[in-house]
């Protein structure tokens, strides 16, 4: 072989090697086989090898072995994290590995509204198809209403535990800030009374007034006569769907505040922060009575005579609406 031929052969070999290197690198930094946004789950405890094999099986990459080799040469050494990821269309293998190592996992959300009873909290968590595992109906009043995030495949018990920890943490912060001389002397009773306030008014501006009224009744030894306490033993907090019967008003049990003095034996729903805060700092009022006023709120009264007059106005409005 002449020197010229050897040089030409060497040049060709160099070009082949360079082309192979470009091809190899382009396979890492160029687009992978994702034509549209795709979710991909990395189970807890996964290795990069097992994830690469699953990516090949699901058509994310053409070859698991090629992905692993490129990752070893070009990729970082950080471990991958478990979770659900959204791989964007035309993402490169480099981008995919970076997402697995340091990207944001998809967070999903579940909202517990203020005043949602525990049976409905349980139904909402059980209906979340991306959660796993069984849970019992949580203790009434143990869940703090809020919006909570979770990952796909997370245990329902873990999500519920966060909800209950949030309630405990809030109570621990709020109780020391209570106003002196309030009607309750322990956290449990504050939570029970707050659950009644939560169910008695849907008007945020009324919460402290309703809390003040029931606080006055508690201090005076009066019957609280809160309608939601009649309903709770019947439905466990779900809507009754009809008017309360006289027999239910007279029923004797551990919740009905029409037939017992004092608080029920436990909360009748999961009260929110504002209802708890209202009980810990109620309105300074002499009101002992209230009735609906037709606007979604209530008319408050200090005396029974004033209350009876308000009741007549409410009945007249209902007759005018054709409700009586």
C-alpha positions as CSV (number, residue, x, y, z in Angstrom):
1,X,0.0,0.0,0.0
2,X,1.4,3.3,-1.0
3,X,1.7,6.2,1.4
4,X,-0.9,8.1,-0.5
5,X,-3.3,5.1,-0.2
6,X,-2.6,4.8,3.5
7,X,-3.4,8.4,4.1
8,X,-6.6,8.2,2.1
9,X,-7.6,5.1,4.0
10,X,-6.9,6.8,7.3
11,X,-8.9,9.8,6.3
12,X,-11.8,7.6,5.4
13,X,-11.6,5.8,8.7
14,X,-11.5,9.1,10.5
15,X,-14.5,10.3,8.7
16,X,-16.3,7.0,9.5
17,X,-15.4,7.4,13.2
18,X,-16.5,11.0,13.2
19,X,-19.7,10.2,11.5
20,X,-20.3,7.4,14.0
21,X,-19.6,9.8,16.8
22,X,-22.0,12.4,15.4
23,X,-24.7,9.7,15.0
24,X,-24.1,8.4,18.5
25,X,-24.2,11.9,20.0
26,X,-27.3,12.9,17.9
27,X,-29.1,9.9,19.4
28,X,-28.6,11.5,22.8
29,X,-29.2,15.1,22.1
30,X,-31.6,14.8,19.2
31,X,-35.3,14.0,19.5
32,X,-36.3,10.6,20.9
33,X,-39.3,8.7,19.6
34,X,-42.0,10.7,21.4
35,X,-44.4,12.3,18.9
36,X,-46.8,13.7,21.5
37,X,-46.7,14.6,25.2
38,X,-46.6,11.3,27.1
39,X,-46.8,10.4,30.7
40,X,-44.3,7.9,32.1
41,X,-44.2,6.4,35.5
42,X,-41.0,5.6,37.4
43,X,-42.0,3.2,40.2
44,X,-40.4,3.5,43.6
45,X,-37.2,1.5,43.8
46,X,-36.6,1.5,40.0
47,X,-33.1,1.3,38.5
48,X,-32.1,3.1,35.4
49,X,-31.8,-0.3,33.6
50,X,-35.4,-1.3,34.5
51,X,-36.6,2.2,33.4
52,X,-34.7,2.0,30.1
53,X,-36.2,-1.5,29.4
54,X,-39.7,-0.1,30.1
55,X,-39.1,2.9,27.8
56,X,-38.1,0.5,25.0
57,X,-41.2,-1.6,25.7
58,X,-43.4,1.5,25.5
59,X,-41.7,2.9,22.4
60,X,-40.1,5.9,24.1
61,X,-36.7,4.9,23.0
62,X,-35.6,2.6,20.2
63,X,-33.0,0.7,22.3
64,X,-32.6,0.4,26.0
65,X,-29.0,-0.7,25.6
66,X,-28.2,2.3,23.5
67,X,-29.9,4.6,25.9
68,X,-27.9,3.2,28.8
69,X,-24.6,3.4,27.0
70,X,-25.3,7.1,26.0
71,X,-26.4,7.8,29.6
72,X,-23.2,6.4,30.9
73,X,-21.1,8.5,28.6
74,X,-23.1,11.8,28.4
75,X,-25.4,11.7,31.4
76,X,-25.0,12.8,35.0
77,X,-24.5,10.4,37.8
78,X,-27.4,11.6,39.9
79,X,-30.0,8.9,40.9
80,X,-33.4,8.9,39.2
81,X,-36.5,9.7,41.3
82,X,-39.8,7.9,41.5
83,X,-43.0,9.5,40.2
84,X,-45.1,10.3,37.2
85,X,-43.5,12.5,34.6
86,X,-44.8,14.3,31.5
87,X,-42.4,13.7,28.7
88,X,-42.9,16.5,26.1
89,X,-43.2,15.7,22.4
90,X,-39.8,15.5,20.6
91,X,-37.9,15.4,23.9
92,X,-34.3,14.1,23.6
93,X,-32.9,11.2,25.6
94,X,-30.8,13.8,27.4
95,X,-33.9,15.7,28.4
96,X,-35.6,12.5,29.5
97,X,-32.8,11.5,31.8
98,X,-32.6,15.0,33.2
99,X,-36.3,14.9,34.0
100,X,-35.9,11.6,35.8
101,X,-33.0,12.9,37.8
102,X,-34.2,16.4,38.7
103,X,-37.4,17.3,37.0
104,X,-40.8,17.9,38.6
105,X,-43.1,14.9,39.0
106,X,-46.8,15.4,38.1
107,X,-48.8,16.5,41.1
108,X,-52.5,15.8,41.3
109,X,-54.9,17.5,43.7
110,X,-57.9,16.6,45.8
111,X,-60.0,19.3,47.5
112,X,-61.9,18.9,50.8
113,X,-64.4,21.8,51.1
114,X,-65.1,23.4,54.4
115,X,-67.9,21.5,56.2
116,X,-67.4,18.2,54.2
117,X,-68.3,15.3,56.6
118,X,-65.9,12.4,56.9
119,X,-68.1,10.0,55.0
120,X,-67.9,12.2,52.0
121,X,-64.1,12.7,52.5
122,X,-63.8,9.0,52.4
123,X,-65.9,8.7,49.2
124,X,-63.8,11.4,47.5
125,X,-60.5,9.7,48.4
126,X,-61.8,6.3,47.3
127,X,-63.0,7.8,44.0
128,X,-59.5,9.0,43.2
129,X,-58.4,6.4,40.7
130,X,-54.8,7.4,40.8
131,X,-54.6,6.6,44.6
132,X,-54.1,3.1,45.9
133,X,-55.0,1.1,49.0
134,X,-58.0,1.1,51.4
135,X,-58.8,3.5,54.2
136,X,-61.5,3.5,56.9
137,X,-63.9,6.5,57.2
138,X,-61.8,9.0,59.1
139,X,-62.9,10.2,62.5
140,X,-65.3,13.2,62.2
141,X,-63.5,16.5,62.6
142,X,-60.1,15.0,62.1
143,X,-59.5,16.4,58.5
144,X,-58.6,20.0,57.8
145,X,-60.5,21.2,54.7
146,X,-58.0,22.3,52.1
147,X,-56.5,21.3,48.7
148,X,-53.9,18.6,49.0
149,X,-51.5,17.3,46.3
150,X,-50.6,13.7,45.7
151,X,-48.6,11.6,43.3
152,X,-50.0,8.9,41.1
153,X,-49.9,5.6,42.9
154,X,-49.6,7.1,46.3
155,X,-51.4,5.4,49.2
156,X,-54.7,6.9,50.2
157,X,-53.6,6.4,53.8
158,X,-50.7,8.7,53.3
159,X,-52.9,11.4,51.8
160,X,-55.4,11.1,54.6
161,X,-52.6,11.2,57.2
162,X,-51.5,14.6,55.7
163,X,-55.0,15.9,56.0
164,X,-55.3,14.8,59.6
165,X,-51.8,16.1,60.5
166,X,-52.8,19.5,59.0
167,X,-55.8,19.7,61.4
168,X,-53.7,18.8,64.4
169,X,-51.1,21.4,63.4
170,X,-53.7,24.1,62.9
171,X,-55.4,23.3,66.2
172,X,-52.0,23.4,68.0
173,X,-51.3,26.8,66.6
174,X,-54.8,28.3,67.0
175,X,-55.7,27.1,70.5
176,X,-53.1,29.2,72.3
177,X,-54.4,32.3,70.6
178,X,-58.0,31.8,71.9
179,X,-59.8,34.7,73.5
180,X,-60.0,34.7,77.3
181,X,-63.4,33.6,78.7
182,X,-64.6,31.6,75.7
183,X,-67.4,29.0,76.2
184,X,-65.1,26.0,75.7
185,X,-62.2,25.0,77.8
186,X,-60.5,22.3,75.6
187,X,-59.6,21.7,72.0
188,X,-62.1,18.9,71.5
189,X,-65.1,21.0,72.5
190,X,-63.8,23.9,70.4
191,X,-63.7,21.5,67.4
192,X,-67.3,20.3,68.2
193,X,-68.7,23.8,68.4
194,X,-66.8,24.9,65.3
195,X,-68.4,22.0,63.4
196,X,-71.9,23.3,64.4
197,X,-70.9,26.9,63.4
198,X,-69.7,25.5,60.0
199,X,-73.0,23.7,59.3
200,X,-75.2,26.5,60.6
201,X,-74.1,29.3,58.2
202,X,-72.8,29.5,54.7
203,X,-72.1,33.2,55.1
204,X,-68.5,33.8,56.1
205,X,-69.3,37.2,57.7
206,X,-71.7,35.5,60.1
207,X,-69.3,32.9,61.6
208,X,-68.2,34.9,64.5
209,X,-71.8,36.0,65.3
210,X,-73.1,32.5,65.1
211,X,-70.2,31.4,67.4
212,X,-71.0,34.2,69.8
213,X,-74.7,33.1,69.9
214,X,-74.0,29.5,70.6
215,X,-71.3,30.5,73.1
216,X,-73.9,32.5,75.0
217,X,-76.3,29.5,75.0
218,X,-73.6,27.2,76.3
219,X,-72.7,29.5,79.1
220,X,-76.4,30.0,80.0
221,X,-77.1,26.2,80.0
222,X,-79.6,26.6,77.2
223,X,-80.4,24.1,74.6
224,X,-78.3,24.8,71.5
225,X,-81.1,23.7,69.2
226,X,-78.9,23.4,66.2
227,X,-80.7,21.7,63.3
228,X,-77.6,20.0,61.8
229,X,-77.2,18.0,65.1
230,X,-80.6,16.4,64.4
231,X,-79.5,15.4,60.9
232,X,-76.1,14.0,61.7
233,X,-77.1,10.8,63.5
234,X,-79.5,10.1,60.6
235,X,-77.2,10.6,57.6
236,X,-73.7,10.9,59.1
237,X,-73.5,14.4,57.6
238,X,-74.9,13.7,54.1
239,X,-77.8,15.9,53.0
240,X,-81.1,14.8,54.5
241,X,-83.0,15.6,51.3
242,X,-86.3,16.5,53.1
243,X,-87.6,18.5,56.0
244,X,-86.9,17.4,59.5
245,X,-89.7,15.4,61.1
246,X,-91.1,16.2,64.6
247,X,-90.1,12.7,65.7
248,X,-86.5,13.5,64.8
249,X,-86.5,16.8,66.6
250,X,-87.6,14.9,69.7
251,X,-85.2,12.0,69.3
252,X,-82.8,11.4,72.2
253,X,-79.3,10.6,71.2
254,X,-75.7,11.8,71.8
255,X,-76.0,14.5,69.0
256,X,-79.5,16.0,69.0
257,X,-79.1,19.4,70.7
258,X,-82.9,19.8,70.8
259,X,-83.2,17.0,73.4
260,X,-79.9,17.6,75.4
261,X,-78.1,20.5,77.0
262,X,-74.5,21.1,76.0
263,X,-72.5,19.9,73.1
264,X,-72.9,16.7,71.1
265,X,-70.4,13.9,71.8
266,X,-68.3,14.7,68.8
267,X,-68.0,16.9,65.7
268,X,-70.8,16.7,63.1
269,X,-68.5,17.7,60.2
270,X,-64.9,18.8,59.4
271,X,-64.9,22.5,60.1
272,X,-62.5,24.9,58.3
273,X,-60.0,27.3,59.7
274,X,-62.4,30.2,59.8
275,X,-65.1,28.4,61.8
276,X,-62.5,27.2,64.3
277,X,-61.1,30.7,64.6
278,X,-64.7,32.1,65.1
279,X,-65.2,29.8,68.1
280,X,-61.8,30.8,69.6
281,X,-62.7,34.5,69.1
282,X,-66.5,34.8,69.0
283,X,-68.4,38.0,68.4
284,X,-69.2,39.9,71.6
285,X,-73.0,39.8,71.4
286,X,-76.1,39.3,73.6
287,X,-77.9,37.4,70.9
288,X,-79.4,34.0,71.9
289,X,-81.7,33.4,68.9
290,X,-81.5,33.3,65.1
291,X,-83.6,32.4,62.2
292,X,-83.1,32.4,58.4
293,X,-83.7,35.8,56.8
294,X,-84.3,34.7,53.3
295,X,-81.0,35.9,51.9
296,X,-78.9,32.9,52.9
297,X,-78.0,34.5,56.2
298,X,-79.8,34.9,59.6
299,X,-81.7,37.5,61.6
300,X,-80.3,37.5,65.2
301,X,-82.2,38.5,68.3
302,X,-81.4,39.0,72.0
303,X,-84.9,38.2,73.3
304,X,-87.5,35.6,72.6
305,X,-90.0,38.3,71.7
306,X,-87.6,39.7,69.0
307,X,-86.9,36.2,67.8
308,X,-90.6,35.4,67.4
309,X,-91.1,38.5,65.4
310,X,-88.2,37.5,63.1
311,X,-89.7,34.0,62.7
312,X,-93.0,35.6,61.6
313,X,-91.2,37.6,59.0
314,X,-89.5,34.4,57.8
315,X,-92.8,32.5,57.6
316,X,-94.4,35.4,55.7
317,X,-91.6,35.3,53.2
318,X,-91.9,31.6,52.8
319,X,-95.7,31.9,52.2
320,X,-95.0,34.6,49.6
321,X,-92.6,32.2,47.9
322,X,-95.1,29.4,48.0
323,X,-93.0,27.3,50.3
324,X,-95.8,27.0,53.0
